[in-house]
Amino acid sequence: MNILLLGSGGREHALAWKLAQSPLCETLYAAPGNPGIAEQAELVTLDVTDHAAVVAFCEAKRIGLVVIGPEAPLVDGLADTLRGAGFAVFGPSRQAAQLEGSKGFTKDLCARANIPTAGYERVTSEAAGLAALARFGAPVVIKADGLAAGKGVTVAMTMAEAEEAVREIFSGRFGEAGAEAVVEEFLEGEEASFFALTDGSTIIPFGSAQDHKRVGDGDTGPNTGGMGAYSPAPVLTPMLEGEVLAKIVAPTVRAMADEGMPYSGVLYAGLMLTAEGPKLIEYNARFGDPECQVLMMRLESDLAEILLACAENKLSACQQPVFSSDTALTVVMAAEGYPGTPRKGGRIDGIPAAEHDGAKVFHAGTALGIDGVLTADGGRVLNVTARGASVRAAQAKAYAAVDAIRFPEGFCRRDIGWREIEREASKG
């Protein structure tokens, strides 16, 4: 079958790389794709906000499966339009995508379904937000309600920081995403990510990972979209995974179905492992970035077969996905200035040399000039990914690949996986 993949980042490159390996895949199209994705797919120009144009393309190319990578088209209802036109789509409906598109929607759902999460209050004005802060105290978490490109969340350790965050949200900086906000209780513990596929009734676990959000070594500096990740996350033990599935993911899927908006796609649960047990921080309605890269490096099953089964409501007949027991670790190489204003145009060389010993470089924000020179074209530019028998082994391979790349205007953290490596060392 022909497959259309929508998106242009590192997540989509990892999906393209895995989809292209499937015997089911005849021609893989990607819109808009990137220079790395071009190695696996035929790139096409499509405006994902023009639903009619996407449908027309799918009809012309006889697309058998559409995979929607990023969250914005899902929240915009593209999956609904395509399903209405008769196409199999991997990704939730507009209503179901509210689990990511509205922080308040998700918190209210958790309250109704008794899903463990942080205490919260929804606010619709700066005055209400500041009043909520006075009730919560610091530390506290403030979130813009809607999609803010990963920049609408502040973990404030002082009241001054918290008040500034509330004022920023209601200043209009985040547009419609900041029309409402959620003020949340600060949770203590370690963060981890759990992934599950569901067609609205059947749920299949799809691995775990740990991301590194802060820009600097030792988890210092401002939050980013993610500077690296590894999978699996040993801190999320089989027992804890069972608890997450039973108390968080399954009740969510049931509640969504009961309320007339069944969820179909990947459900990515961001978790805090607290002393009272796992609690939901937030949901994403798509694969994480860079978590997707490490999941795809470990996945040994046919991705296209699994995603098609999910899209066609046939997960109950699908075999459980098989993952390598190895650890996969990815290091994000970012452009100078990120997460502020990244410096674009920096030349990148050495990727073929980096892809040795099983390493893979996924393109996240690159462009190809008319002279054939690869350059940086975003904040997060490359995801340098490798596998190993332990986190330390995977880290060593990933950084060996990083060191083979020549990107003078780029930088990366040098400690991805540090928490788990410390734990590995303590175990001898």
N, C-alpha and C positions, 0 to 999 in steps of 0.2 A: 504493500500500500504506500501511497504518498503521504508524507507527514509535513505539516506546517508548524514551525516553532516560532513563537513571537517573543522578541526580546533581543537585547544587545550586550548583556554583561557577562561576567564570569560564570554566573549561575547558568545562563543559557549556553555558554560554550561547553560547560560540563555536561549539560543535558544533550546537546548536539553530538558530542563525542560518544556518549553512551548510546543514543538512539541510532546513530549511524552504524553501530556494531550489530544491530538486530537483523536477523534474517527476514523479518517482516517488512523492513524499510526498503522501499524501492528508490524513491527520490525524496531527499530531505530538503525542504525549503526553509529559509530563515529570514524573518523580517524584523528589524533591518539587519540583524547579525553584526558581525565585526570581523576583522581580518583573521582571527583565529578560527571562528566558526566557518569561514569561507573554505577552510580545508576539509570540512565535513559536509557542507551544505551549499546549495545554490542560493545566493543572497538575492532578495527581492525588496523593492521599495513599496511599502504599504503603510498607510496612515491608520493606526489601530483605533483611532477615534472615529474613523469613517467606516462604520460597520457594514454598510452596503458594499464598499470596495473590498473588504475582507471576504465577505460572502461570495462576491463575484469571482475573486481569485480562487477560492476553494472550489467553486463550481467548475471553473475553467481547467484547473489542474487535477480535478477528481481527488481531492484530499480525503484520506480515510481517517485521519486523526489530527486534531489541532491541539497543540500543547501551549498553554499561555504561561509564560515565565513570570513576568512582573505583576505586582499587585494592582497598579492603576487601571489596566484594562478590565480586570476582574470586578473591581469596585464600580467601574463604568458600565458593567452589564454586557460585555462582549460575548461572554459564554452563553448568555441567554439568547442573544441574537443568532449565534451560530447554531445552537441546539434547535432553535425555532426553524432554522433553514434545513434541518435534517443532518447536521454534522456531529460526529462524535468529538466531544471536547473534554480535555483534562483541565479541570479548574472549576471552582464553585460559581454559582449564580450570583447576581448582584446582591440579592437579599442575604445569601449565606456569606458572601465576602465581607459583610458588615463586621464579622468577627475580627477582621483586621482594619476595616475602614472606619470603625467607630469604637474607640476605647470604652466609651460609656455604654454602648450596646452590649459589649462583652461583659462588662462588670455587672450590668443588670441581669444578664442571662445567668451568670455565676450565682448571683443572689437568689434567683428563682429556682435554680437547679441544685442549690446547696453544694456548689463546687468550691473547694478551698482556694482562696485568693486573698489579697491584701484588703483591709478595710478601705473604704473610699467614699468620696462625695463628688457628685457631678455639679459643675458650676457653669453659669452662662454669662458672667460678667466679672470684671476685675474686682469689684467690691465684694462679690460673693466668694471669689477665689481667695482674697486676702482674709476674709472672715473664716473660711475653712482652714486656712493655715494656722490661724490662732487656736483653733480647736485641736488640730493635729500636732502642732509643735514641730521642731526639727530634731533629727533628720526627717525629711519627707520627700515624696516623689510627686512631680507635677508633669502632666502629660496633655499636650494638645489632643483633642478628641479625634481628629481625622488624620489623613495621610500627610505627613510633613517631611517626606524623604529621609526618614531616620533622624531628623533633627528636632523633633518636638517633645523630647523627653528630658527632664532635668532631675537628677538625684541631688537634692539640695541638703547639704550638711549643716547649713546655718539658716536662720530666718531671713537674713538679708539676701542670700542666694535664692531662697524660695520666693520671696516677694518680687525679686527681679524677674524670675521665671514667669510668674503669673502676669506681670505687667507686659512682658515680651509677647506672651501668647495673645493677650487681648489688645496689643498694639496694632495687630493686622499683619505682622510679619509672616505668618503662616497662611494667610488668606482664609478660605473657608474652613481649612483644617483647624483654625484657632477660634472658630465661632463658639465652641464649648471647650471645657477642659475637665480633666479628672484629677482630683487631689487624692493621693493614696498614702496609706500607711507604709512606712519604710520597713522592708523585710530584711532580716539578717540571715545569712547563709551563703551557700555557693550556688552559682547559676549553672544550669545545664539546659540542653535542648532535646526534646523528644519529638520524633516524627511518626506520623501514622497516615496510611492511605485509607480512604473510606469512599464508598459509593452511596452513602446515606443510610446504610444498614450494616453491612459487613465492615469490620475494621481490621486492618493488617498493620502491625507495628513495622516501622521502616527505619529503625536505627536511632542512634543518639550522637550528640556532638557537644563540644564546648567551644564557644567563640571567645574572642579577646577584643572587647569593645574600645578600650582606651588606646589612644594613639601611641603612648610611650611605653618603654620597657617597665616591667614591674607594675603594670596596670596604672600608669600615671598619665596625666594630661586629659584633654577633652575626649568625650565620647565620639566614636566614628561609626560608620556602617559595619565595621568589623575589620580587624587587622590580621586575622588568622584564626584557624580553627583546627580541631582534630576530632577524629571519630574512630572508635566509639568513645564515650565518656565513662570511664570506669566508676566514677563517683555515682553514676546512675546505675546502681546494681540491679540485677534481675528482679529482686524483691521490690525495689523502688519503682522500676519500670511497670511492674504489675500493679502497684498502687496508683501510679499515674494513669494507667489505662482504665482501671476500675473506677477511680474517684474523680478524674478530670476529663479525659478524652471521651470515654463511653457516655457519661452523662451529657456531655456537650452534644454529641452526635444524636442522642435520643431526644434531647430538648429541641434541637433544630428541626428534626423530623416532626416531632409532636406539634411544633408551632407553624408547620406548613412551609418551611424553607429548608428542605433536606440539603445537607452539605455533601458535595462530591468533589474529591480532589485530595491534595495533601493538607493535613492539618499539622501545623508546626507549633508546638507548645513550648514557649519560653518559661522555664521553671525556676523557682528558688527553693533549694533544699534546706528547709528550716528545721529547727529543733522539734517542731510539731509535725513534720512531714512535708512532702512536696506541696508547693502552692503555685498556682498559675500567676505568672507575671503578665503575659499577654499571648495572644494568638497571632500567627501569620497565616495567610490564606494561600501561601505558595512556598516553595523550597527556600530555605535561607541562603544568604550569600555572605560569607563563603562556606556555609555548612554544606550546601549542595555539592560543592567540589569534592569534599572528603567522602561524602556518602557515595558519589558516583565512582570514586577511585576504589571503594571497597565492594561495590555491588557486583555480584557475579551472575545474577539472573538477567533475563532479557527485559530491558526497561520498557521497550515499546509494547511488549505483550502485557506487562503489568498495567501500564497507563491506559491501554485500550480497554482492558477488563474493567478498570475503574470507571472509564468514560461510558461504558456500555452496561453498567450496573451488573457486572458479572464477577465481582471480586470473590464471591463465595466459591466459585469454581476455579479460582486462581491458586496456584501453589504459593506457599510462603516464600518470600524473596530470600535469596541466599547471599550473605555477605562474607567477605574474607575475614578471618580472625585477626589479620594484620591491623595495625593502626595506620590510618592515613592522616597526614598533617599538611596544611596549606599555609603558606606565608604570603601576605599581601604586600606587593611592592607598590607604593603610592607615589604620587607626584609631589614634589616640594610644595609646601603651603597647605596641603591637606591636613585636617578637614576644613580649613578656611577656604581661601581661593587657590586652587591648585594651579601650578605652572604647566601649561600645555605646550606640546611641541617638542619635548625632549626626545632625543634619538634613543632607540633601543636596539641593541645588538646582542648576539650570543644565545638566542633561544634554542637553536638546534643543539648547541654544545651543552646546554642546561638539561636537555631531555635525554639524559643517560641514566643507566641503572634504574630504569622504570619510572623516572620522574616525568611529570607532565606540567606544562605551563599553559594555564587557561588565561585567555585574554579577557580583561574586564573593562578597560577603557583605553583602547588603542585605535590608531588610524594609519592607513597606508597612503603615503604621498604618491604623486604621479611618477616620482623617481624610484618608487618601490621601497622607500625607506620607512620603516616602522617607527611611529612616534607615539608619545603619550597624548591621550585625548580625554582625560577624565581625572578624577581624584584617586580612585583605586584603579591601578593600571594593569597589573598582572597578579595571578594567583599561582604561586610556584608550589607544586603539590607532589608529595612522595609517599610511599608506603614502607613500613618496616615492622619487624616483629614486636617492637615496643614503641612507646612514644619517643624515647630517646633516639632509637634507631631511625624512626621516620623523620624526626627533627634533623638529625645529622644529614640525611639524604636531601631533605628539602633545602637546607642552607648551603649544601655543596652546589645544588642547582642555582640557588640565588647568586652565589659567588661567581658562577659562570656567565651571568648576564651583565652586560655593560649598559647601565642606565644612570649616568652621572647626575641627572636631575631628579632621581628617585631616592626613596628611603624605605626602610622596613623595620619592624621590631625584630630584635635578635633573640627573643625569649619565648616564642610561641610554644605552648605546651609546658611552661615552667612549673605550674602547680603539680601536674601529674608526674613530671620528671622527679620533682622533690619526693613525691610519694613512692615512686618506683625505687629511688635511692634508699629511702628509709626502710624499705622491705628487703633490701640487700639484693 
